[in-house]
Amino acid sequence: MRNLRGYTMDFKVKIGFPEPMGAKCYGEYVNFAVAVGDGETCSLILYQKGTTKIVAELPFTTEMMYGNVFAMAVYGISAKKYDYNLRINNVIVTDPYARMLSGTSVWGETNDEDITSVIVDEDYDWEGDRPIGNMFEDSIIYRLHVRGFTKHTSSRVKAKGTFAGIVEKLPYLKELGVTMIELMPAYEFREVEMNTPSYVISDTKNINYWGYTTGNYFAPKASYASKGNKQGQIREFKDMVKACHRQGIEVCMEFFFPNDVNHTLMLECFRFWVREYHIDGIHCNVSDNIKALLKGDPVLGRTKLICYDWNEEENSSYIAKSVSFKNLGDCNDAYMITARKFLKSDEGQINEMAYRLRSNKNKAQKINYISNNGTFSLNDMVSYERKHNEANGENNNDGTEYNYSWNCGFEGKTRRKKVMELRRKQIKNILTFLMLSQGTPLIYAGDEFLHTTEGNNNPYCQDNEMSWLNWNLLKKNKEYFDYIKMLIQFRNEHKILHMKSEMKIMDYRSLGLPDISYHGSRAWYLDGNHLNRHFGVLYCGDYGRTDMTKNEENIFVAFNMHWEEQNFGMPAPGKDKVWKKVISTAGEVKEDTNKKAQLIKEITVAPRSVEVYVSVTGKRK
């Protein structure tokens, strides 16, 4: 076939197939399928492998059209010799379905003119790997930024800021108790902002560190790989997934789609990553139309699908279909806002917090978190009341004004002992809220050792030590890592703390206690007065038992977010049972040396503290 623009190399071409989209190798030929707008022209540009030297330009003809898809089969080319791009209406662009890009392996140094789409033709030995399929209610999610997770020199990994760096940290994540990692955008996106907004007070271009922009959604990010060329990023991502699965850890990918992205591309993208990369979950905030497609897609039927909100009434027909495997997840700020308000002793939070503790839709799993990107970190929410985003160059006008935080009496870093001790207790309080609530906990990377962004609640452009996790803090703040680890273990040991469906506040199985009940200064009486800041929760362990021959421990949790100590009425722990205190955020729990335990009817809880009791067999005084 003749070339456009005077290039000398000729190739044999035929009408191709409109599916799959992108470039697909079939032995003797490569099939190219390209979607275009109505009336747009298109041609295929071939480059010498690894360069931007054009060797041929082949036009798509009207005979090659299927609707608005051009399809061409090109003979005599191979993935080892050629890269490609598209010229659509005389503008050279990468293929949105490209499985890999060339020219993007160096972070922050991308030149659009050097980027080409890569023809991928390589087998990978998965060694029998399959998606894990952990139950949503049994999961602990750890949300991280691939680059920021290990880029800091203190990470002490060989492949800093890469997929391979995550693999080196898997023993750490396993020890903590993580069952799923969620990667912020890890596909190809432009990290260098070409057009800096006028309100940015800077002569330099901002780095799009997070990646919430248009991307090449089928291609792993080359600059997140230790070897981001010769298909190294593809192998490294797959190696990471395989290594995670061997540790029992699932992998979830976050995707960001601007409003103009084609809906079909989204669905094909999700299927592709599940099929090609064995990922276990997808996090995307998409329209209700896309949600309907997602929940009805059989290929994604056992993939965890996390969105801002799944409308239970609109999708009620899905409930009966999801009994064996609950794969939908709601992920929004609702839990965080309530927990933070309750933590800082706001009025009128008792009833709302009591609901958040048990909230867990029958159809969609609640994903609960207390910090995330776009808000204060765990450390900063007890250290700052106002955002400090000056480093972003936007005159502190970016980022939310609503952080629902309290600095415990001093703004920012301090050595004041009383302030530091109060912050220490508040951190443990809200961590206890999180791990003793229904739904699935999500930990934002670095919170387990108090990483700080120094009051910046929107470090979207901070590719530096503000965003990179400082692993030296792990040694300094090891007690928080250990505390979260202990809470996760406690949660895992008590099924009643992570049930599949929302609790009913009823004894619907006649076990002698409701599945969950609320208490106050008097047992069995929750005082939701707006001035109250304390309440208790009783979990009936037998509602979570899997072995019907054994009785499970009941759990009583006393939450006191008042600045004064408060009394709690204790419900009876059960026949031949006594209450044993196992957790207190006010201080270390001392072992009871008495051979006979006392039947506790009332307890006094210290200011701004949480205490946890379990029912144990014991002779009463």
C-alpha positions as MATLAB code, in Angstrom:
seq = 'MRNLRGYTMDFKVKIGFPEPMGAKCYGEYVNFAVAVGDGETCSLILYQKGTTKIVAELPFTTEMMYGNVFAMAVYGISAKKYDYNLRINNVIVTDPYARMLSGTSVWGETNDEDITSVIVDEDYDWEGDRPIGNMFEDSIIYRLHVRGFTKHTSSRVKAKGTFAGIVEKLPYLKELGVTMIELMPAYEFREVEMNTPSYVISDTKNINYWGYTTGNYFAPKASYASKGNKQGQIREFKDMVKACHRQGIEVCMEFFFPNDVNHTLMLECFRFWVREYHIDGIHCNVSDNIKALLKGDPVLGRTKLICYDWNEEENSSYIAKSVSFKNLGDCNDAYMITARKFLKSDEGQINEMAYRLRSNKNKAQKINYISNNGTFSLNDMVSYERKHNEANGENNNDGTEYNYSWNCGFEGKTRRKKVMELRRKQIKNILTFLMLSQGTPLIYAGDEFLHTTEGNNNPYCQDNEMSWLNWNLLKKNKEYFDYIKMLIQFRNEHKILHMKSEMKIMDYRSLGLPDISYHGSRAWYLDGNHLNRHFGVLYCGDYGRTDMTKNEENIFVAFNMHWEEQNFGMPAPGKDKVWKKVISTAGEVKEDTNKKAQLIKEITVAPRSVEVYVSVTGKRK';
ca = [
       0.000    0.000    0.000;
       1.261    3.491   -0.803;
       2.601    5.711    1.955;
       1.504    9.209    2.711;
       3.949   12.136    2.875;
       6.658   10.471    0.738;
       7.854    7.668    3.047;
       9.488    4.872    1.078;
       8.611    1.645    2.923;
       5.540   -0.201    1.690;
       3.470   -2.768    3.565;
       0.765   -5.176    2.547;
      -2.518   -4.198    4.196;
      -6.027   -5.621    4.269;
      -9.319   -4.782    5.899;
      -8.964   -5.647    9.563;
     -11.234   -6.501   12.475;
     -12.947   -3.821   14.605;
     -12.279   -5.751   17.812;
     -10.300   -5.726   19.980;
      -9.465   -2.042   19.888;
      -5.833   -1.000   19.617;
      -2.985   -3.095   18.206;
      -3.227   -6.881   18.317;
      -0.642   -9.332   16.939;
      -1.849  -12.319   14.909;
       1.288  -14.084   13.696;
       1.773  -12.791   10.145;
       0.067   -9.469   10.709;
      -0.893   -6.868   13.282;
      -4.485   -5.667   13.466;
      -5.106   -2.002   14.255;
      -8.610   -0.876   15.317;
      -9.154    2.837   15.912;
     -12.309    4.714   16.957;
     -12.753    8.168   15.397;
     -15.322   10.927   15.503;
     -17.904   11.424   12.781;
     -16.214   12.523    9.550;
     -12.671   12.380   10.931;
      -9.769   11.077    8.862;
      -7.124    8.755   10.224;
      -3.800    7.213    9.260;
      -1.381    4.828   10.940;
       2.162    6.089   11.550;
       4.905    3.483   11.957;
       8.185    4.325   13.699;
      11.494    2.574   13.888;
      11.440    0.728   17.221;
      12.389    2.897   20.197;
      12.727    6.073   18.120;
      10.560    8.797   16.627;
      11.861    8.127   13.119;
       8.819    7.630   10.876;
       9.234    4.794    8.374;
       5.707    4.662    6.995;
       2.304    6.307    7.160;
      -0.629    4.182    6.071;
      -4.061    5.756    5.533;
      -7.251    4.084    6.742;
      -9.737    3.945    3.875;
     -13.517    4.012    3.912;
     -13.527    0.282    3.078;
     -11.892   -0.297    6.460;
     -14.695    1.336    8.436;
     -17.089   -0.457   10.800;
     -19.354    2.309   12.024;
     -16.874    4.828   13.420;
     -14.074    2.291   13.812;
     -11.227    2.005   11.318;
      -9.700   -1.484   11.135;
      -6.526   -2.359    9.223;
      -4.447   -5.555    9.106;
      -0.790   -4.770    8.333;
       1.436   -7.626    7.181;
       5.201   -7.832    7.512;
       5.613   -5.864   10.737;
       6.506   -7.096   14.204;
       6.460   -5.747   17.732;
      10.261   -6.019   17.846;
      10.832   -3.612   14.951;
       8.097   -0.984   15.019;
       6.176    1.394   17.247;
       3.190    3.421   16.107;
       0.937    6.432   16.572;
      -2.180    7.757   14.886;
      -2.747   10.870   12.834;
      -6.362   11.943   13.308;
      -7.456   15.050   11.421;
      -3.786   15.882   10.879;
      -2.928   15.720   14.604;
      -0.538   12.995   15.785;
      -1.817   11.247   18.926;
      -1.084    8.099   20.863;
      -3.522    5.226   20.667;
      -5.925    5.456   23.643;
      -5.955    1.641   23.650;
      -2.156    1.283   23.557;
      -0.977   -1.335   26.044;
       2.350    0.422   26.495;
       3.964    3.774   25.671;
       7.565    4.511   24.734;
       9.257    7.744   25.800;
       7.654    8.008   29.235;
      10.105    6.083   31.413;
      11.611    9.165   33.122;
       9.280   10.815   35.633;
       8.672   14.502   35.007;
      10.704   14.709   31.792;
       8.122   13.683   29.216;
       8.129   15.414   25.825;
       4.933   14.731   23.873;
       6.882   14.569   20.607;
       8.932   11.636   21.933;
       5.960    9.471   22.951;
       4.916    6.556   20.762;
       2.477    3.683   21.176;
       4.030    0.237   21.508;
       2.886   -2.977   19.848;
       2.861   -5.558   22.653;
       3.443   -9.196   21.772;
       4.836  -11.010   24.759;
       3.746  -13.991   26.809;
       3.968  -14.017   30.591;
       4.148  -17.018   32.890;
       1.618  -16.436   35.643;
       2.590  -19.752   37.253;
      -1.027  -20.583   37.995;
      -1.830  -17.224   39.597;
      -5.467  -16.222   39.889;
      -7.310  -13.338   41.589;
      -7.684  -14.187   45.279;
     -11.346  -13.443   45.949;
     -11.153  -12.432   49.627;
     -14.514  -11.555   51.104;
     -15.055   -7.794   51.219;
     -16.103   -7.852   54.857;
     -12.855   -9.604   55.834;
     -10.623   -7.129   54.007;
      -8.233   -4.450   55.258;
      -7.400   -1.943   52.507;
      -4.141    0.021   52.362;
      -4.257    2.930   49.914;
      -0.929    4.102   48.509;
       0.791    6.157   45.828;
       3.241    3.927   43.939;
       5.964    6.565   43.693;
       5.489    8.118   47.110;
       5.331    4.804   48.961;
       9.041    3.976   48.584;
      10.668    7.004   46.877;
      12.154    8.413   50.090;
      15.706    7.247   50.826;
      14.522    5.968   54.201;
      12.455    3.247   52.492;
      15.674    1.248   52.098;
      14.415   -0.592   49.047;
      16.458   -1.095   45.891;
      13.779   -0.042   43.413;
      12.552    3.188   44.995;
       9.235    4.603   43.826;
       8.299    1.604   41.688;
       6.081   -1.452   41.470;
       9.125   -3.517   42.466;
       9.522   -1.296   45.519;
       6.051   -2.340   46.656;
       7.113   -5.988   46.403;
      10.034   -5.284   48.726;
       7.588   -3.881   51.298;
       5.127   -6.787   51.179;
       6.442   -8.386   54.418;
       5.764   -5.061   56.148;
       2.202   -4.883   54.800;
       1.613   -8.518   55.687;
       2.760   -7.929   59.263;
       0.443   -4.948   59.608;
      -2.520   -7.086   58.551;
      -3.272   -5.635   55.114;
      -5.288   -7.839   52.734;
      -5.583   -5.435   49.788;
      -3.486   -2.585   48.439;
      -5.206    0.139   46.445;
      -2.996    1.954   43.957;
      -3.724    5.563   43.119;
      -3.557    6.047   39.302;
      -0.724    3.791   38.105;
      -1.441    3.852   34.382;
       0.167    6.305   31.960;
      -0.807    9.923   32.607;
       0.870   13.259   31.953;
       2.495   14.343   35.203;
       3.852   17.589   33.749;
       1.068   20.167   33.498;
       1.480   21.815   30.094;
      -0.726   24.789   30.929;
      -0.237   26.127   34.441;
      -3.446   27.825   35.670;
      -3.281   31.620   35.964;
      -3.991   31.510   39.694;
      -0.823   29.500   40.401;
       1.830   31.864   41.774;
       4.851   30.152   40.236;
       7.124   30.411   37.210;
       7.520   26.636   37.038;
       5.022   24.062   35.861;
       3.268   22.078   38.563;
       3.713   18.332   38.717;
       0.481   16.349   38.605;
       1.663   13.995   41.340;
      -1.610   12.175   41.956;
      -2.563   11.558   38.324;
      -6.175   12.710   38.292;
      -6.244   13.646   34.629;
      -6.787   12.010   31.250;
      -4.574    8.967   30.793;
      -3.630    6.054   28.588;
      -5.716    3.661   30.620;
      -4.428    0.364   29.198;
      -0.718    1.042   29.809;
       1.091    0.650   33.161;
       3.041    3.788   34.027;
       6.610    3.356   32.791;
       8.104    5.782   35.324;
       6.682    3.599   38.106;
       8.829    0.690   36.925;
      12.492    0.095   37.709;
      12.908   -0.913   34.063;
      10.392    1.197   32.160;
      11.395    0.116   28.671;
      11.394   -3.020   26.517;
       8.042   -3.903   28.106;
       9.652   -3.862   31.549;
       6.730   -2.008   33.119;
       4.320   -4.707   31.957;
       6.381   -7.523   33.443;
       7.083   -5.563   36.630;
       3.406   -4.816   37.239;
       2.506   -8.465   36.694;
       5.357   -9.562   38.950;
       3.994   -7.234   41.634;
       0.476   -8.660   41.370;
       1.780  -12.215   41.465;
       3.952  -11.465   44.504;
       1.020   -9.808   46.291;
      -1.203  -12.805   45.644;
       1.420  -15.155   47.053;
       1.230  -13.139   50.277;
      -2.577  -13.257   50.278;
      -2.786   -9.564   49.394;
      -5.155   -8.362   46.683;
      -4.481   -5.490   44.279;
      -7.025   -2.763   43.501;
      -6.509   -0.102   40.809;
      -7.943    3.398   40.965;
      -9.038    5.023   37.688;
      -9.960    8.635   36.993;
     -12.062    9.419   33.927;
     -12.929   12.973   32.843;
     -16.504   13.420   31.650;
     -15.602   13.183   27.963;
     -14.131    9.667   28.124;
     -16.096    7.108   26.120;
     -18.158    4.766   28.285;
     -17.270    1.736   26.192;
     -13.578    2.436   26.702;
     -14.111    2.452   30.476;
     -15.737   -0.958   30.509;
     -13.157   -2.429   28.135;
     -10.408   -0.959   30.327;
     -11.731   -2.636   33.471;
     -12.110   -5.980   31.745;
      -8.621   -5.674   30.304;
      -6.916   -5.114   33.670;
      -8.825   -7.959   35.298;
      -8.036  -10.327   32.439;
      -4.495   -9.239   31.582;
      -3.131   -8.203   34.988;
      -5.217  -10.318   37.394;
      -6.193   -7.315   39.525;
      -8.760   -7.971   42.239;
     -10.484   -4.602   42.533;
     -11.361   -1.401   40.696;
     -11.970    2.001   42.291;
     -13.642    4.555   40.039;
     -16.109    7.383   40.510;
     -18.338    7.115   37.468;
     -21.902    7.962   36.494;
     -24.913    5.817   37.355;
     -25.049    4.624   33.734;
     -21.565    3.146   34.013;
     -22.379    1.656   37.418;
     -25.286   -0.212   35.848;
     -22.917   -1.657   33.254;
     -20.355   -2.589   35.885;
     -22.715   -4.392   38.224;
     -24.220   -6.350   35.354;
     -20.941   -7.400   33.737;
     -20.350  -11.131   34.339;
     -16.600  -10.776   33.723;
     -16.417   -8.405   36.712;
     -18.755  -10.471   38.874;
     -16.017  -11.390   41.380;
     -14.002   -8.194   41.087;
     -14.385   -5.695   43.917;
     -15.986   -2.592   42.401;
     -15.573    0.516   44.551;
     -17.486    3.694   43.715;
     -18.581    6.807   45.578;
     -22.036    5.374   46.180;
     -24.140    2.502   44.887;
     -27.819    3.430   44.950;
     -29.438    0.478   46.695;
     -32.998    1.311   45.653;
     -32.166    1.718   41.967;
     -30.162   -1.483   41.949;
     -32.294   -3.516   44.354;
     -32.556   -6.376   41.857;
     -28.848   -7.004   42.396;
     -29.265   -7.963   46.058;
     -30.457  -11.497   45.425;
     -27.629  -12.092   42.953;
     -24.838  -11.061   45.317;
     -25.469  -13.365   48.279;
     -22.406  -15.565   47.803;
     -19.924  -12.822   46.917;
     -20.507   -9.188   47.781;
     -18.376   -7.242   45.304;
     -19.757   -3.680   45.391;
     -18.233   -1.066   47.694;
     -19.319    2.444   48.753;
     -16.359    4.762   49.358;
     -17.014    8.349   50.450;
     -16.312   10.827   53.249;
     -19.456   10.134   55.302;
     -17.774    7.946   57.929;
     -14.706   10.175   58.166;
     -16.723   13.342   58.722;
     -18.852   11.829   61.484;
     -15.882   10.160   63.195;
     -13.874   13.384   63.179;
     -16.781   15.419   64.534;
     -17.371   12.914   67.319;
     -13.648   12.753   68.086;
     -13.371   16.495   68.647;
     -16.462   16.527   70.875;
     -18.886   18.310   68.567;
     -22.475   18.483   69.769;
     -25.194   16.222   68.428;
     -22.987   13.393   67.139;
     -24.135   10.449   69.273;
     -26.915    9.131   67.042;
     -24.955    9.664   63.834;
     -21.841    7.943   65.178;
     -23.901    5.065   66.539;
     -25.307    4.570   63.045;
     -21.901    4.778   61.345;
     -20.590    2.005   63.583;
     -23.087   -0.482   62.157;
     -23.748    1.014   58.708;
     -23.158   -1.580   56.007;
     -25.587   -1.920   53.128;
     -26.827   -5.380   52.267;
     -25.704   -4.904   48.675;
     -22.710   -2.578   48.843;
     -19.909   -2.856   51.396;
     -19.108    0.334   53.264;
     -15.478    1.428   52.906;
     -14.582    3.436   56.009;
     -11.580    5.705   56.386;
     -10.494    8.498   58.699;
      -8.015   10.153   56.324;
      -7.289   10.150   52.609;
      -5.683   12.256   49.919;
      -7.529   15.552   49.664;
      -7.830   15.890   53.431;
      -5.607   15.998   56.502;
      -3.559   12.916   57.306;
      -4.159   11.117   60.594;
      -1.360   13.051   62.277;
      -2.412   16.387   60.825;
      -6.075   16.081   61.797;
      -5.055   16.297   65.465;
      -2.324   18.878   64.807;
      -3.971   21.502   62.582;
      -7.302   23.303   62.449;
      -6.568   25.274   59.283;
      -5.103   24.120   55.995;
      -1.571   25.238   55.158;
      -1.339   24.786   51.393;
       0.980   27.687   50.606;
       3.564   25.333   49.076;
       1.117   24.556   46.259;
       1.547   28.071   44.885;
      -2.149   28.950   44.916;
      -2.087   31.428   47.803;
      -3.687   28.792   50.054;
      -6.903   28.967   48.016;
      -6.892   25.306   46.986;
      -8.083   22.384   49.071;
     -11.189   22.012   51.178;
     -11.936   24.435   53.993;
     -13.782   21.711   55.901;
     -11.354   19.403   57.660;
     -13.375   18.664   60.824;
     -10.118   18.712   62.757;
      -8.890   19.936   66.137;
      -5.274   20.767   66.923;
      -5.566   19.818   70.614;
      -4.599   23.308   71.723;
      -1.678   24.244   69.479;
      -1.444   24.741   65.711;
       1.223   22.514   64.155;
       4.280   20.829   65.600;
       4.950   21.257   69.297;
       6.850   19.714   72.203;
       4.257   20.641   74.803;
       3.723   17.432   76.735;
       0.027   17.914   77.447;
      -0.731   18.647   73.804;
       1.356   15.708   72.592;
      -0.273   13.319   75.047;
      -3.758   14.452   74.040;
      -2.914   14.015   70.369;
      -1.569   10.550   71.096;
      -4.835    9.580   72.751;
      -6.997   11.151   70.046;
      -5.138    9.232   67.335;
      -5.735    5.957   69.143;
      -9.365    6.896   69.759;
     -10.216    7.370   66.102;
      -8.226    4.300   65.062;
     -10.340    2.326   67.515;
     -13.505    3.808   65.990;
     -12.355    2.646   62.568;
     -11.367   -0.905   63.394;
     -14.386   -1.630   65.595;
     -16.923   -0.452   62.996;
     -18.714   -2.604   60.467;
     -17.731   -2.227   56.822;
     -14.178   -2.425   55.500;
     -11.412   -0.245   56.999;
      -9.136    1.687   54.653;
      -5.755    2.881   55.917;
      -4.108    5.765   54.075;
      -0.424    4.944   53.600;
       1.838    6.444   56.241;
      -0.863    6.981   58.833;
       0.405    3.927   60.708;
       3.578    5.840   61.605;
       2.157    9.391   61.532;
       3.430   10.688   58.203;
       2.676   14.398   57.947;
       2.138   16.791   55.056;
       2.574   19.695   57.488;
      -1.027   20.824   57.299;
      -1.293   20.639   53.498;
      -4.642   18.972   52.804;
      -4.214   18.995   49.017;
      -0.599   18.054   48.125;
      -1.561   17.130   44.566;
       1.605   18.735   43.150;
       4.095   17.880   45.889;
       6.511   15.350   44.411;
       8.930   15.693   47.303;
       9.410   14.747   50.934;
       6.046   16.238   51.814;
       4.353   13.386   49.942;
       7.041   10.683   50.019;
       6.658    8.474   53.078;
       9.452    9.015   55.582;
      10.110    5.518   56.870;
      12.328    6.855   59.652;
       9.072    7.766   61.385;
       8.263    4.066   61.747;
      10.905    3.646   64.433;
       9.934    6.890   66.146;
       6.198    6.153   66.089;
       6.253    2.359   66.274;
       3.552    2.352   68.950;
       0.941    3.428   66.381;
       1.957    0.707   63.938;
       1.708   -1.801   66.781;
      -1.638   -0.386   67.881;
      -3.172   -0.691   64.411;
      -1.712   -4.176   64.066;
      -3.283   -5.164   67.394;
      -6.660   -3.704   66.407;
      -6.637   -5.583   63.096;
      -5.826   -8.828   64.894;
      -8.614   -8.182   67.396;
     -11.022   -7.447   64.551;
     -10.040  -10.621   62.702;
     -10.522  -12.728   65.829;
     -14.103  -11.510   66.273;
     -16.351  -12.094   63.289;
     -19.059   -9.956   64.882;
     -16.915   -6.886   64.083;
     -16.988   -7.516   60.339;
     -20.327   -8.959   59.339;
     -21.481   -9.331   55.755;
     -24.791   -7.492   56.180;
     -25.982   -4.565   58.255;
     -26.897   -5.394   61.840;
     -30.562   -5.168   62.812;
     -30.415   -4.073   66.505;
     -32.660   -7.085   67.181;
     -32.360  -10.550   68.681;
     -33.799  -12.127   65.536;
     -32.211  -15.535   66.256;
     -33.286  -15.708   69.923;
     -29.729  -15.813   71.236;
     -30.517  -13.771   74.337;
     -29.056  -10.492   73.070;
     -29.567   -8.273   70.021;
     -26.827   -8.518   67.411;
     -25.851   -4.973   68.356;
     -27.224   -2.689   71.062;
     -26.491    0.797   72.362;
     -26.013    1.966   75.926;
     -25.256    5.081   77.945;
     -24.957    6.077   81.573;
     -27.582    3.392   82.083;
     -27.369    0.005   80.413;
     -29.804   -0.450   77.514;
     -30.503    3.259   77.348;
     -28.843    5.427   74.720;
     -29.199    9.116   75.491;
     -28.880   10.871   72.149;
     -29.224   14.348   73.627;
     -27.158   16.817   71.614;
     -25.114   17.683   74.706;
     -24.006   14.088   75.287;
     -20.649   12.912   74.021;
     -20.464    9.341   75.293;
     -22.189    6.048   74.550;
     -21.556    2.317   74.669;
     -21.971   -0.478   72.130;
     -22.555   -4.156   72.841;
     -21.783   -6.687   70.116;
     -23.317  -10.140   70.620;
     -20.530  -12.461   69.526;
     -22.773  -15.443   68.823;
     -24.310  -13.612   65.875;
     -20.948  -13.878   64.175;
     -20.034  -17.432   65.053;
     -19.278  -19.924   62.317;
     -18.809  -22.924   64.612;
     -22.228  -23.535   66.153;
     -20.718  -25.732   68.891;
     -18.802  -22.817   70.388;
     -19.923  -19.596   71.994;
     -18.193  -16.407   70.912;
     -17.124  -13.539   73.137;
     -19.430  -10.570   73.530;
     -17.742   -7.190   73.135;
     -18.600   -3.971   74.935;
     -17.057   -0.704   73.755;
     -17.320    2.493   75.790;
     -16.749    5.685   73.794;
     -16.222    8.818   75.881;
     -15.360   11.884   73.816;
     -16.291   14.277   76.611;
     -13.525   16.333   78.215;
     -14.606   14.948   81.606;
     -14.791   11.358   82.826;
     -18.147    9.659   82.349;
     -19.958    6.704   83.900;
     -21.316    3.858   81.790;
     -23.913    1.283   82.755;
     -22.639   -2.190   81.836;
     -25.078   -4.754   80.420;
     -24.762   -8.289   81.762;
     -21.998  -10.174   79.893;
     -23.956  -13.441   79.752;
     -24.422  -16.566   81.844;
     -21.315  -17.484   83.848;
     -19.450  -14.635   82.188;
     -17.618  -11.561   83.426;
     -16.267   -8.517   81.645;
     -12.520   -8.271   81.025;
     -10.941   -5.011   79.867;
      -8.630   -5.621   76.903;
      -8.113   -2.185   75.312;
      -7.918    1.332   76.716;
      -6.734    4.425   74.875;
      -6.167    6.148   78.227;
      -3.233    3.921   79.115;
      -1.916    0.402   79.366;
      -4.389   -2.273   80.442;
      -3.081   -4.055   83.522;
      -3.545   -7.798   83.890;
      -6.113   -8.699   86.569;
      -4.410  -11.021   89.056;
      -7.591  -11.769   91.028;
      -8.679  -15.391   90.693;
     -12.301  -14.345   91.045;
     -13.554  -11.644   88.729;
     -16.067   -9.075   89.825;
     -19.345   -8.654   87.961;
     -19.033   -5.114   86.670;
     -22.261   -3.135   86.579;
     -20.782    0.297   86.014;
     -17.497    1.700   84.769;
     -15.937    5.144   84.756;
     -14.094    6.063   81.573;
     -11.418    8.750   81.484;
     -11.914   11.921   79.418;
     -11.572   11.504   75.644;
     -10.975    7.762   75.879;
     -12.227    4.439   74.572;
     -12.336    1.201   76.540;
     -13.031   -2.271   75.153;
     -14.246   -5.246   77.199;
     -14.806   -8.880   76.234;
     -16.929  -11.454   78.043;
     -14.918  -14.319   79.500;
     -15.773  -17.321   81.627;
     -15.052  -16.593   85.258;
     -16.209  -17.146   88.783;
     -17.862  -14.088   90.215;
     -17.227  -12.615   93.611;
];
